[in-house]
Amino acid sequence: WAVDPKTGSLLFVVMDGHGEFGHKVSQFLKALFPKTLFAEPAFATDVPAALREAVRKSEAAMLKSNYQGGLGDQNEFSGTTFVAAVIRQNMLWCANIGDSRLIVGVRERGAIVAKDVSEDHKPDAPLEKARIQAAGGRVFAVHYDDGIDGPARVWLAHADIPGLAMSRSLGDKVAHSAGVSSEPEIFELALVEGEHLFLVSASDGLWEFMTSQEVADLVARSASCEEAVDALVKEAKTRWLREEEVIDDTTVLVACIGDWRGGGNQAAATN
């Protein structure tokens, strides 16, 4: 996370790299995106426009050759999801690319209710699938011998590559030739003091076997953001081991927003 003192804005970003060089993709964007966003002329007055332009500029820099300071061919089959939240005064803006997710915990009639801020970008979502097919790509799930289908994935027209399990990402040159998009979807939320208490932003390793409400319930029972992060990662690991033989990488960020808007209270993250 980062703070822009000029506008009193807070920035929270979660990425989930994939492919051989996914860690390099996410680290490149981690170093570049905050300063690119804060330097955008529109950031003071038009946050959605600034988010879109900062994402475009950051990805363009990453896609350049190694000689030009980018990652070059390492972007061919590697990329990352991206979900960013900007909080300024009583407004929250979210930019989402891929299947990481941002939720907020809202107090309603004495209970804590989870509200999804972003929407996951999955290849079989109707509008996403239509865009991919219009670009010549294919969307289908792999059928396994145990009778359980895998997730829907994106494939080239005449080759069973790259098999990306999301419809939007940063990087992933080959997948983008099949209709995968790097255009962020922007969401806005007006924060109400005493109602919006915390946000949780995480990679799909958390959401695969936990609902948004289950995540919010666990955070609500935690004494601090740090405790909440530890509890979420532990529970995600337990559920992965119950369902699978492997555990997906899981990045979790929890920020308490109930007592501050553009100031500082507490936040914690782990990957």
Backbone as CSV, one residue per row, in Angstrom:
resi,resn,N_x,N_y,N_z,CA_x,CA_y,CA_z,C_x,C_y,C_z
1,TRP,0.840,-1.191,0.000,0.000,0.000,0.000,0.878,1.245,0.000
2,ALA,0.270,2.379,-0.334,1.022,3.626,-0.440,0.093,4.785,-0.133
3,VAL,0.689,5.915,0.214,-0.062,7.126,0.544,0.396,8.255,-0.357
4,ASP,-0.559,9.014,-0.894,-0.250,10.225,-1.654,-0.612,11.429,-0.790
5,PRO,0.367,12.087,-0.163,0.055,13.186,0.755,-0.573,14.383,0.056
6,LYS,-0.319,14.569,-1.226,-0.866,15.729,-1.932,-2.382,15.682,-2.019
7,THR,-2.932,14.489,-2.190,-4.390,14.368,-2.323,-5.026,13.700,-1.106
8,GLY,-4.206,13.285,-0.142,-4.740,12.572,1.010,-5.350,11.238,0.628
9,SER,-4.745,10.578,-0.348,-5.286,9.315,-0.863,-4.490,8.127,-0.354
10,LEU,-5.199,7.035,-0.122,-4.593,5.753,0.218,-4.731,4.814,-0.971
11,LEU,-3.691,4.074,-1.249,-3.699,3.109,-2.348,-3.382,1.724,-1.806
12,PHE,-4.252,0.768,-2.124,-4.027,-0.633,-1.770,-4.054,-1.458,-3.051
13,VAL,-3.063,-2.298,-3.263,-2.999,-3.112,-4.482,-2.639,-4.545,-4.121
14,VAL,-3.346,-5.481,-4.735,-3.009,-6.896,-4.646,-2.829,-7.433,-6.059
15,MET,-1.750,-8.172,-6.273,-1.498,-8.835,-7.549,-1.207,-10.309,-7.294
16,ASP,-1.487,-11.116,-8.311,-1.245,-12.556,-8.222,-0.565,-12.990,-9.515
17,GLY,0.757,-13.049,-9.490,1.512,-13.416,-10.672,1.344,-14.876,-11.039
18,HIS,1.420,-15.167,-12.335,1.314,-16.547,-12.810,2.280,-16.751,-13.963
19,GLY,2.623,-17.993,-14.215,3.610,-18.299,-15.233,5.012,-18.290,-14.645
20,GLU,5.975,-18.675,-15.456,7.358,-18.799,-14.989,7.906,-17.502,-14.417
21,PHE,7.513,-16.375,-15.020,8.048,-15.087,-14.582,6.973,-14.205,-13.944
22,GLY,5.931,-14.830,-13.431,4.847,-14.060,-12.817,5.305,-13.203,-11.653
23,HIS,6.296,-13.704,-10.899,6.804,-12.921,-9.773,7.515,-11.660,-10.263
24,LYS,8.195,-11.753,-11.410,8.869,-10.572,-11.957,7.850,-9.559,-12.472
25,VAL,6.772,-10.051,-13.066,5.717,-9.156,-13.548,5.115,-8.366,-12.397
26,SER,4.736,-9.060,-11.341,4.097,-8.373,-10.213,5.064,-7.439,-9.505
27,GLN,6.326,-7.832,-9.380,7.305,-6.967,-8.728,7.589,-5.715,-9.568
28,PHE,7.629,-5.875,-10.883,7.834,-4.724,-11.767,6.713,-3.708,-11.582
29,LEU,5.475,-4.190,-11.577,4.322,-3.302,-11.441,4.208,-2.730,-10.035
30,LYS,4.606,-3.506,-9.046,4.594,-3.010,-7.662,5.498,-1.791,-7.524
31,ALA,6.655,-1.829,-8.174,7.599,-0.716,-8.085,7.152,0.491,-8.889
32,LEU,6.444,0.255,-9.995,6.148,1.338,-10.932,4.774,1.968,-10.751
33,PHE,3.757,1.154,-10.459,2.386,1.658,-10.526,2.076,2.797,-9.551
34,PRO,2.421,2.706,-8.266,2.033,3.790,-7.357,2.541,5.164,-7.792
35,LYS,3.819,5.256,-8.141,4.350,6.554,-8.539,3.764,7.013,-9.871
36,THR,3.437,6.072,-10.739,2.800,6.438,-12.006,1.408,6.992,-11.762
37,LEU,0.655,6.345,-10.883,-0.693,6.821,-10.566,-0.662,8.185,-9.905
38,PHE,0.186,8.362,-8.897,0.221,9.627,-8.171,0.702,10.775,-9.049
39,ALA,1.459,10.463,-10.104,1.958,11.500,-11.002,0.970,11.851,-12.102
40,GLU,-0.099,11.079,-12.243,-1.082,11.358,-13.286,-1.766,12.705,-13.025
41,PRO,-1.804,13.597,-14.013,-2.453,14.904,-13.818,-3.917,14.785,-13.403
42,ALA,-4.611,13.735,-13.868,-6.028,13.582,-13.562,-6.289,13.024,-12.174
43,PHE,-5.244,12.578,-11.467,-5.468,11.882,-10.207,-6.173,12.761,-9.173
44,ALA,-5.921,14.048,-9.201,-6.527,14.945,-8.204,-8.019,15.154,-8.433
45,THR,-8.471,15.001,-9.698,-9.859,15.349,-10.025,-10.669,14.225,-10.643
46,ASP,-10.009,13.237,-11.233,-10.713,12.159,-11.936,-9.971,10.845,-11.682
47,VAL,-10.258,10.218,-10.551,-9.528,9.017,-10.152,-9.722,7.864,-11.138
48,PRO,-10.951,7.588,-11.625,-11.091,6.491,-12.594,-10.230,6.675,-13.842
49,ALA,-10.193,7.884,-14.381,-9.370,8.133,-15.567,-7.897,7.955,-15.253
50,ALA,-7.477,8.404,-14.072,-6.073,8.259,-13.675,-5.703,6.795,-13.489
51,LEU,-6.605,6.001,-12.922,-6.342,4.579,-12.748,-6.159,3.894,-14.097
52,ARG,-7.045,4.182,-15.034,-6.934,3.562,-16.362,-5.617,3.933,-17.033
53,GLU,-5.259,5.208,-16.984,-4.049,5.662,-17.667,-2.796,5.136,-16.981
54,ALA,-2.798,5.070,-15.664,-1.630,4.554,-14.948,-1.433,3.071,-15.220
55,VAL,-2.533,2.324,-15.321,-2.435,0.903,-15.676,-1.865,0.765,-17.084
56,ARG,-2.376,1.571,-18.020,-1.900,1.497,-19.405,-0.407,1.802,-19.486
57,LYS,0.025,2.860,-18.839,1.434,3.249,-18.887,2.336,2.214,-18.213
58,SER,1.875,1.679,-17.080,2.688,0.710,-16.348,2.861,-0.571,-17.149
59,GLU,1.778,-1.049,-17.752,1.897,-2.269,-18.555,2.751,-2.026,-19.796
60,ALA,2.581,-0.883,-20.429,3.381,-0.573,-21.616,4.869,-0.571,-21.291
61,ALA,5.232,-0.033,-20.145,6.639,-0.024,-19.732,7.134,-1.443,-19.496
62,MET,6.287,-2.275,-18.919,6.676,-3.647,-18.640,6.841,-4.465,-19.920
63,LEU,6.034,-4.183,-20.933,6.072,-4.946,-22.176,7.250,-4.575,-23.076
64,LYS,7.951,-3.513,-22.736,9.110,-3.129,-23.540,10.202,-4.188,-23.444
65,SER,11.140,-4.115,-24.378,12.249,-5.069,-24.387,13.135,-4.868,-23.163
66,ASN,13.975,-5.852,-22.888,14.921,-5.734,-21.778,15.834,-4.533,-21.967
67,TYR,16.191,-4.254,-23.210,17.086,-3.137,-23.496,16.413,-1.791,-23.218
68,GLN,15.077,-1.789,-23.236,14.330,-0.552,-22.976,13.831,-0.483,-21.540
69,GLY,14.286,-1.400,-20.706,13.911,-1.379,-19.295,12.710,-2.212,-18.938
70,GLY,12.147,-2.941,-19.909,10.995,-3.787,-19.632,11.387,-5.224,-19.376
71,LEU,10.398,-6.114,-19.462,10.648,-7.532,-19.219,10.753,-8.338,-20.512
72,GLY,10.470,-7.717,-21.648,10.652,-8.383,-22.929,9.877,-9.681,-23.051
73,ASP,10.561,-10.742,-23.495,9.910,-12.019,-23.759,9.393,-12.699,-22.496
74,GLN,9.790,-12.225,-21.350,9.289,-12.830,-20.118,7.785,-12.598,-19.941
75,ASN,7.213,-11.689,-20.742,5.770,-11.437,-20.700,4.973,-12.393,-21.582
76,GLU,5.632,-13.218,-22.376,4.912,-14.049,-23.347,3.863,-14.932,-22.681
77,PHE,4.276,-15.697,-21.698,3.371,-16.629,-21.028,3.258,-16.345,-19.535
78,SER,3.650,-15.172,-19.108,3.574,-14.800,-17.695,2.837,-13.474,-17.540
79,GLY,2.145,-13.331,-16.434,1.390,-12.110,-16.196,0.928,-12.046,-14.752
80,THR,-0.056,-11.189,-14.507,-0.571,-11.044,-13.151,-1.998,-10.515,-13.168
81,THR,-2.734,-10.842,-12.128,-3.989,-10.155,-11.854,-3.647,-8.806,-11.225
82,PHE,-4.665,-7.991,-11.022,-4.416,-6.661,-10.456,-5.735,-6.136,-9.904
83,VAL,-5.773,-5.869,-8.612,-6.938,-5.199,-8.033,-6.427,-4.089,-7.124
84,ALA,-6.825,-2.858,-7.436,-6.355,-1.679,-6.705,-7.544,-0.940,-6.105
85,ALA,-7.334,-0.413,-4.913,-8.347,0.421,-4.260,-7.716,1.756,-3.890
86,VAL,-8.387,2.832,-4.236,-7.997,4.181,-3.824,-9.074,4.715,-2.886
87,ILE,-8.668,5.152,-1.703,-9.597,5.757,-0.747,-9.200,7.211,-0.552
88,ARG,-10.166,8.089,-0.755,-9.959,9.519,-0.533,-11.221,10.098,0.107
89,GLN,-11.073,10.647,1.279,-12.212,11.164,2.039,-13.274,10.066,2.158
90,ASN,-14.474,10.267,1.628,-15.520,9.255,1.801,-15.749,8.425,0.537
91,MET,-14.782,8.406,-0.390,-14.945,7.652,-1.631,-13.909,6.544,-1.751
92,LEU,-14.345,5.436,-2.311,-13.455,4.334,-2.657,-13.627,4.022,-4.134
93,TRP,-12.515,3.974,-4.842,-12.520,3.560,-6.248,-11.722,2.267,-6.360
94,CYS,-12.200,1.351,-7.162,-11.521,0.071,-7.362,-11.281,-0.147,-8.849
95,ALA,-10.074,-0.564,-9.185,-9.736,-0.967,-10.557,-9.379,-2.443,-10.524
96,ASN,-10.093,-3.256,-11.294,-9.865,-4.697,-11.241,-9.538,-5.270,-12.609
97,ILE,-8.534,-6.166,-12.620,-8.139,-6.899,-13.818,-7.872,-8.328,-13.377
98,GLY,-8.730,-9.262,-13.748,-8.500,-10.657,-13.401,-9.409,-11.171,-12.307
99,ASP,-8.935,-12.201,-11.591,-9.801,-12.878,-10.632,-9.363,-12.729,-9.180
100,SER,-8.521,-11.745,-8.880,-8.396,-11.344,-7.482,-9.648,-10.535,-7.139
101,ARG,-9.905,-10.293,-5.878,-11.195,-9.689,-5.503,-11.036,-8.728,-4.344
102,LEU,-11.895,-7.693,-4.354,-11.973,-6.724,-3.265,-13.385,-6.730,-2.705
103,ILE,-13.493,-6.880,-1.369,-14.781,-6.786,-0.701,-14.687,-5.773,0.434
104,VAL,-15.824,-5.315,0.910,-15.872,-4.485,2.111,-16.822,-5.136,3.109
105,GLY,-16.526,-4.937,4.394,-17.410,-5.388,5.451,-18.291,-4.236,5.887
106,VAL,-19.608,-4.438,5.824,-20.574,-3.371,6.091,-21.456,-3.757,7.277
107,ARG,-21.627,-2.816,8.206,-22.515,-3.057,9.331,-23.957,-2.777,8.895
108,GLU,-24.787,-3.811,8.972,-26.200,-3.671,8.624,-27.056,-4.330,9.698
109,ARG,-27.852,-3.543,10.384,-28.782,-4.055,11.399,-28.068,-4.937,12.424
110,GLY,-26.898,-4.478,12.834,-26.159,-5.161,13.871,-25.289,-6.306,13.403
111,ALA,-25.370,-6.658,12.110,-24.552,-7.739,11.567,-23.511,-7.170,10.611
112,ILE,-22.434,-7.935,10.364,-21.417,-7.546,9.398,-21.690,-8.312,8.104
113,VAL,-21.957,-7.576,7.045,-22.326,-8.172,5.760,-21.223,-7.890,4.747
114,ALA,-20.843,-8.915,3.998,-19.832,-8.750,2.952,-20.468,-8.194,1.690
115,LYS,-19.822,-7.196,1.115,-20.266,-6.623,-0.158,-19.097,-6.698,-1.147
116,ASP,-19.300,-7.402,-2.237,-18.269,-7.450,-3.272,-18.182,-6.091,-3.958
117,VAL,-16.979,-5.546,-4.022,-16.758,-4.295,-4.754,-16.389,-4.614,-6.203
118,SER,-15.482,-5.558,-6.405,-15.064,-5.939,-7.753,-15.816,-7.182,-8.208
119,GLU,-15.724,-7.467,-9.501,-16.291,-8.682,-10.085,-15.163,-9.487,-10.727
120,ASP,-15.134,-10.785,-10.464,-14.080,-11.641,-11.010,-14.203,-11.736,-12.531
121,HIS,-13.073,-11.696,-13.208,-13.048,-11.812,-14.664,-12.715,-13.249,-15.048
122,LYS,-13.735,-14.037,-15.266,-13.584,-15.439,-15.643,-13.889,-15.613,-17.130
123,PRO,-13.187,-16.526,-17.805,-13.365,-16.672,-19.252,-14.773,-17.067,-19.691
124,ASP,-15.526,-17.774,-18.830,-16.859,-18.206,-19.236,-17.960,-17.215,-18.878
125,ALA,-17.607,-16.053,-18.310,-18.604,-14.986,-18.129,-19.044,-14.536,-19.520
126,PRO,-20.350,-14.370,-19.762,-20.846,-14.149,-21.125,-20.151,-13.033,-21.908
127,LEU,-20.012,-11.863,-21.332,-19.399,-10.757,-22.061,-17.910,-10.992,-22.286
128,GLU,-17.244,-11.582,-21.300,-15.820,-11.872,-21.445,-15.599,-12.935,-22.523
129,LYS,-16.413,-13.970,-22.499,-16.298,-15.044,-23.487,-16.558,-14.525,-24.898
130,ALA,-17.548,-13.638,-25.032,-17.868,-13.078,-26.350,-16.685,-12.287,-26.906
131,ARG,-16.010,-11.519,-26.053,-14.853,-10.742,-26.518,-13.726,-11.662,-26.959
132,ILE,-13.472,-12.706,-26.183,-12.398,-13.649,-26.508,-12.689,-14.358,-27.830
133,GLN,-13.906,-14.818,-28.003,-14.264,-15.511,-29.235,-14.216,-14.580,-30.445
134,ALA,-14.600,-13.318,-30.251,-14.542,-12.346,-31.345,-13.104,-12.092,-31.790
135,ALA,-12.160,-12.279,-30.877,-10.742,-12.091,-31.198,-10.104,-13.362,-31.763
136,GLY,-10.890,-14.434,-31.862,-10.373,-15.680,-32.404,-9.940,-16.692,-31.372
137,GLY,-10.107,-16.373,-30.107,-9.726,-17.305,-29.056,-10.817,-18.313,-28.766
138,ARG,-10.480,-19.315,-27.996,-11.439,-20.332,-27.573,-11.510,-20.368,-26.045
139,VAL,-12.669,-20.765,-25.543,-12.867,-20.903,-24.098,-13.432,-22.288,-23.824
140,PHE,-12.711,-23.094,-23.070,-13.244,-24.386,-22.642,-12.464,-24.865,-21.426
141,ALA,-13.085,-25.793,-20.718,-12.469,-26.392,-19.534,-11.873,-27.741,-19.897
142,VAL,-10.786,-28.083,-19.266,-10.158,-29.383,-19.474,-10.947,-30.446,-18.717
143,HIS,-11.201,-31.573,-19.384,-11.909,-32.688,-18.755,-10.891,-33.675,-18.188
144,TYR,-10.993,-33.958,-16.916,-10.053,-34.851,-16.265,-10.638,-36.252,-16.096
145,ASP,-9.760,-37.220,-15.891,-10.182,-38.619,-15.805,-11.103,-38.893,-14.632
146,ASP,-11.014,-38.075,-13.581,-11.865,-38.304,-12.413,-13.279,-37.775,-12.606
147,GLY,-13.552,-37.224,-13.801,-14.895,-36.740,-14.099,-15.163,-35.322,-13.658
148,ILE,-14.184,-34.691,-13.029,-14.351,-33.312,-12.569,-13.648,-32.376,-13.555
149,ASP,-14.398,-31.445,-14.104,-13.820,-30.501,-15.049,-13.025,-29.429,-14.315
150,GLY,-11.950,-28.978,-14.950,-11.202,-27.859,-14.418,-11.927,-26.558,-14.729
151,PRO,-11.332,-25.416,-14.377,-11.959,-24.123,-14.669,-11.912,-23.811,-16.163
152,ALA,-12.792,-22.952,-16.616,-12.755,-22.494,-17.997,-11.447,-21.746,-18.246
153,ARG,-10.839,-21.999,-19.396,-9.556,-21.385,-19.731,-9.584,-20.812,-21.144
154,VAL,-8.635,-19.918,-21.408,-8.520,-19.267,-22.710,-7.425,-19.955,-23.518
155,TRP,-7.748,-20.253,-24.788,-6.823,-20.959,-25.672,-6.758,-20.246,-27.020
156,LEU,-5.644,-20.388,-27.710,-5.523,-19.878,-29.070,-6.453,-20.664,-29.996
157,ALA,-6.692,-20.113,-31.182,-7.630,-20.738,-32.114,-7.163,-22.111,-32.571
158,HIS,-5.872,-22.280,-32.791,-5.372,-23.518,-33.398,-4.297,-24.204,-32.553
159,ALA,-4.203,-23.854,-31.283,-3.232,-24.495,-30.398,-3.754,-24.454,-28.971
160,ASP,-3.532,-25.517,-28.235,-4.019,-25.595,-26.863,-3.046,-24.914,-25.906
161,ILE,-2.819,-23.641,-26.154,-2.041,-22.759,-25.296,-2.765,-21.424,-25.269
162,PRO,-2.627,-20.586,-24.264,-1.840,-20.785,-23.041,-2.630,-21.419,-21.895
163,GLY,-3.946,-21.522,-22.031,-4.750,-22.106,-20.959,-4.905,-21.199,-19.759
164,LEU,-5.069,-19.909,-20.009,-5.183,-18.946,-18.915,-6.585,-19.023,-18.301
165,ALA,-6.646,-19.096,-16.967,-7.916,-19.293,-16.271,-8.576,-17.979,-15.871
166,MET,-8.274,-16.912,-16.567,-8.921,-15.620,-16.341,-9.036,-14.902,-17.675
167,SER,-9.951,-13.964,-17.766,-10.210,-13.291,-19.045,-9.555,-11.925,-19.147
168,ARG,-8.973,-11.445,-18.054,-8.224,-10.181,-18.076,-6.972,-10.355,-17.225
169,SER,-5.889,-9.748,-17.679,-4.630,-9.823,-16.942,-3.693,-8.763,-17.475
170,LEU,-2.590,-8.552,-16.775,-1.504,-7.705,-17.251,-0.355,-8.606,-17.668
171,GLY,0.286,-8.275,-18.789,1.308,-9.149,-19.353,0.671,-10.139,-20.301
172,ASP,1.099,-11.418,-20.233,0.450,-12.502,-20.982,0.245,-12.159,-22.465
173,LYS,1.315,-11.847,-23.179,1.208,-11.450,-24.583,0.468,-12.481,-25.432
174,VAL,0.773,-13.760,-25.234,0.133,-14.793,-26.042,-1.364,-14.844,-25.763
175,ALA,-1.758,-14.809,-24.504,-3.174,-14.840,-24.158,-3.903,-13.605,-24.678
176,HIS,-3.223,-12.475,-24.680,-3.861,-11.251,-25.164,-4.121,-11.315,-26.659
177,SER,-3.343,-12.098,-27.401,-3.608,-12.275,-28.827,-4.873,-13.089,-29.062
178,ALA,-5.374,-13.755,-28.004,-6.603,-14.540,-28.090,-7.781,-13.840,-27.430
179,GLY,-7.646,-12.554,-27.136,-8.775,-11.789,-26.615,-8.764,-11.477,-25.142
180,VAL,-7.738,-11.947,-24.412,-7.617,-11.544,-23.003,-7.303,-10.050,-22.967
181,SER,-7.908,-9.340,-22.034,-7.818,-7.877,-21.988,-7.061,-7.398,-20.760
182,SER,-6.412,-6.262,-20.904,-5.772,-5.611,-19.758,-6.529,-4.359,-19.332
183,GLU,-7.720,-4.175,-19.872,-8.533,-3.003,-19.519,-9.115,-3.182,-18.124
184,PRO,-8.834,-2.258,-17.196,-9.398,-2.398,-15.846,-10.883,-2.066,-15.821
185,GLU,-11.619,-2.802,-15.013,-13.012,-2.470,-14.747,-13.038,-1.626,-13.482
186,ILE,-13.699,-0.473,-13.549,-13.680,0.496,-12.452,-14.996,0.444,-11.679
187,PHE,-14.876,0.440,-10.367,-16.047,0.449,-9.485,-15.893,1.592,-8.487
188,GLU,-17.001,2.192,-8.097,-16.996,3.289,-7.132,-17.918,2.961,-5.968
189,LEU,-17.528,3.389,-4.782,-18.330,3.143,-3.589,-18.205,4.342,-2.661
190,ALA,-19.350,4.894,-2.252,-19.358,5.971,-1.251,-19.331,5.339,0.132
191,LEU,-18.313,5.678,0.916,-18.158,5.109,2.253,-18.986,5.886,3.262
192,VAL,-19.654,5.166,4.119,-20.491,5.775,5.156,-19.871,5.458,6.513
193,GLU,-19.555,6.500,7.261,-18.913,6.319,8.560,-19.799,5.499,9.489
194,GLY,-19.194,4.516,10.126,-19.941,3.659,11.026,-20.583,2.463,10.346
195,GLU,-20.610,2.461,9.017,-21.181,1.338,8.270,-20.099,0.520,7.574
196,HIS,-19.242,1.184,6.805,-18.159,0.495,6.110,-16.965,0.391,7.060
197,LEU,-16.629,-0.822,7.459,-15.684,-1.025,8.547,-14.312,-1.493,8.101
198,PHE,-14.244,-2.322,7.090,-12.953,-2.848,6.642,-13.053,-3.295,5.192
199,LEU,-11.897,-3.423,4.569,-11.833,-3.999,3.230,-10.892,-5.193,3.256
200,VAL,-11.177,-6.146,2.387,-10.308,-7.304,2.181,-10.043,-7.421,0.695
201,SER,-8.782,-7.447,0.340,-8.368,-7.627,-1.042,-7.453,-8.838,-1.086
202,ALA,-7.716,-9.763,-1.991,-6.946,-11.005,-1.970,-6.947,-11.682,-3.332
203,SER,-5.949,-12.542,-3.524,-5.871,-13.353,-4.729,-6.883,-14.491,-4.645
204,ASP,-7.048,-15.210,-5.764,-8.071,-16.253,-5.804,-7.751,-17.430,-4.895
205,GLY,-6.526,-17.504,-4.382,-6.217,-18.540,-3.408,-7.089,-18.451,-2.170
206,LEU,-7.547,-17.253,-1.824,-8.451,-17.082,-0.687,-9.887,-17.411,-1.074
207,TRP,-10.308,-16.946,-2.258,-11.716,-17.026,-2.637,-12.111,-18.381,-3.220
208,GLU,-11.139,-19.230,-3.553,-11.453,-20.504,-4.200,-12.399,-21.360,-3.362
209,PHE,-12.172,-21.403,-2.046,-12.982,-22.257,-1.183,-13.630,-21.493,-0.033
210,MET,-13.588,-20.160,-0.089,-14.251,-19.342,0.924,-15.137,-18.314,0.250
211,THR,-16.349,-18.162,0.741,-17.231,-17.131,0.215,-16.837,-15.766,0.780
212,SER,-17.301,-14.724,0.129,-17.024,-13.381,0.630,-17.567,-13.200,2.043
213,GLN,-18.736,-13.780,2.326,-19.325,-13.633,3.649,-18.507,-14.376,4.700
214,GLU,-18.006,-15.561,4.360,-17.161,-16.286,5.306,-15.899,-15.503,5.636
215,VAL,-15.342,-14.849,4.629,-14.150,-14.024,4.851,-14.484,-12.852,5.771
216,ALA,-15.595,-12.177,5.499,-15.993,-11.039,6.331,-16.268,-11.463,7.769
217,ASP,-16.897,-12.615,7.936,-17.184,-13.108,9.290,-15.894,-13.339,10.072
218,LEU,-14.892,-13.900,9.409,-13.636,-14.183,10.096,-12.918,-12.885,10.464
219,VAL,-12.932,-11.914,9.561,-12.317,-10.617,9.866,-13.037,-9.950,11.036
220,ALA,-14.360,-10.022,11.035,-15.147,-9.387,12.094,-14.834,-9.964,13.468
221,ARG,-14.413,-11.229,13.508,-14.094,-11.873,14.784,-12.660,-11.605,15.223
222,SER,-11.878,-10.968,14.379,-10.460,-10.758,14.666,-10.252,-9.441,15.403
223,ALA,-9.237,-9.411,16.245,-8.970,-8.232,17.070,-8.171,-7.162,16.328
224,SER,-7.510,-7.535,15.237,-6.691,-6.583,14.488,-6.574,-7.043,13.048
225,CYS,-6.064,-6.162,12.192,-5.847,-6.536,10.798,-4.827,-7.663,10.699
226,GLU,-3.769,-7.591,11.500,-2.753,-8.636,11.472,-3.345,-9.989,11.845
227,GLU,-4.149,-10.003,12.881,-4.782,-11.255,13.304,-5.713,-11.777,12.212
228,ALA,-6.441,-10.867,11.562,-7.359,-11.268,10.506,-6.617,-11.896,9.330
229,VAL,-5.514,-11.285,8.921,-4.733,-11.822,7.809,-4.234,-13.224,8.145
230,ASP,-3.674,-13.394,9.322,-3.160,-14.703,9.732,-4.275,-15.753,9.741
231,ALA,-5.426,-15.375,10.252,-6.545,-16.310,10.333,-7.062,-16.682,8.947
232,LEU,-7.127,-15.718,8.048,-7.605,-15.991,6.693,-6.666,-16.925,5.940
233,VAL,-5.376,-16.657,6.042,-4.405,-17.516,5.355,-4.448,-18.931,5.919
234,LYS,-4.553,-19.053,7.232,-4.622,-20.376,7.862,-5.866,-21.125,7.416
235,GLU,-7.010,-20.449,7.379,-8.255,-21.101,6.982,-8.226,-21.480,5.506
236,ALA,-7.668,-20.601,4.663,-7.560,-20.916,3.238,-6.706,-22.160,3.026
237,LYS,-5.589,-22.242,3.735,-4.711,-23.406,3.628,-5.438,-24.677,4.046
238,THR,-6.182,-24.610,5.147,-6.929,-25.774,5.628,-7.919,-26.249,4.578
239,ARG,-8.615,-25.322,3.940,-9.628,-25.706,2.954,-9.009,-26.231,1.671
240,TRP,-7.873,-25.664,1.272,-7.180,-26.187,0.103,-6.756,-27.634,0.333
241,LEU,-6.191,-27.920,1.498,-5.732,-29.271,1.781,-6.895,-30.254,1.880
242,ARG,-8.051,-29.748,2.232,-9.235,-30.596,2.316,-9.743,-30.975,0.923
243,GLU,-9.539,-30.086,-0.049,-10.098,-30.282,-1.388,-9.070,-30.710,-2.431
244,GLU,-7.810,-30.319,-2.251,-6.789,-30.530,-3.273,-5.516,-31.108,-2.655
245,GLU,-4.601,-31.533,-3.531,-3.302,-32.016,-3.072,-2.256,-30.912,-3.057
246,VAL,-2.602,-29.759,-3.613,-1.699,-28.609,-3.637,-2.410,-27.410,-3.039
247,ILE,-1.632,-26.383,-2.708,-2.184,-25.146,-2.162,-1.791,-24.003,-3.085
248,ASP,-2.768,-23.227,-3.522,-2.485,-22.097,-4.389,-1.809,-20.988,-3.583
249,ASP,-0.935,-20.228,-4.260,-0.369,-19.045,-3.617,-1.497,-18.117,-3.194
250,THR,-1.388,-17.555,-2.007,-2.459,-16.712,-1.488,-1.890,-15.408,-0.946
251,THR,-2.348,-14.302,-1.510,-2.004,-12.974,-1.015,-3.256,-12.342,-0.422
252,VAL,-3.147,-11.834,0.791,-4.296,-11.255,1.493,-3.916,-9.902,2.074
253,LEU,-4.765,-8.917,1.881,-4.611,-7.593,2.484,-5.907,-7.242,3.202
254,VAL,-5.787,-6.826,4.458,-6.937,-6.371,5.238,-6.651,-4.965,5.742
255,ALA,-7.585,-4.057,5.530,-7.441,-2.681,6.016,-8.702,-2.278,6.759
256,CYS,-8.518,-1.742,7.951,-9.646,-1.229,8.737,-9.927,0.196,8.302
257,ILE,-11.111,0.446,7.787,-11.447,1.776,7.259,-12.543,2.451,8.071
258,GLY,-12.948,1.831,9.147,-14.075,2.367,9.888,-13.801,3.676,10.599
259,ASP,-12.520,3.955,10.944,-12.220,5.139,11.734,-11.454,6.208,10.972
260,TRP,-11.179,5.986,9.694,-10.402,6.982,8.967,-10.750,6.982,7.486
261,ARG,-10.645,8.141,6.874,-10.856,8.326,5.444,-9.719,9.199,4.946
262,GLY,-8.743,8.644,4.315,-7.599,9.417,3.834,-6.553,9.663,4.906
263,GLY,-6.762,9.092,6.075,-5.750,9.191,7.128,-5.133,7.838,7.351
264,GLY,-4.790,7.476,8.569,-4.159,6.190,8.800,-4.695,5.535,10.047
265,ASN,-5.006,4.262,9.960,-5.380,3.504,11.145,-4.560,2.233,11.168
266,GLN,-5.023,1.163,10.536,-4.218,-0.044,10.507,-4.528,-0.852,9.262
267,ALA,-3.528,-1.537,8.789,-3.651,-2.440,7.657,-2.579,-3.500,7.786
268,ALA,-2.835,-4.651,7.180,-1.858,-5.734,7.196,-2.022,-6.538,5.923
269,ALA,-0.909,-7.158,5.503,-0.938,-7.957,4.282,0.083,-9.061,4.387
270,THR,-0.123,-10.115,3.596,0.866,-11.182,3.488,0.757,-11.825,2.124
271,ASN,1.853,-12.357,1.630,1.830,-13.164,0.410,2.705,-14.395,0.592
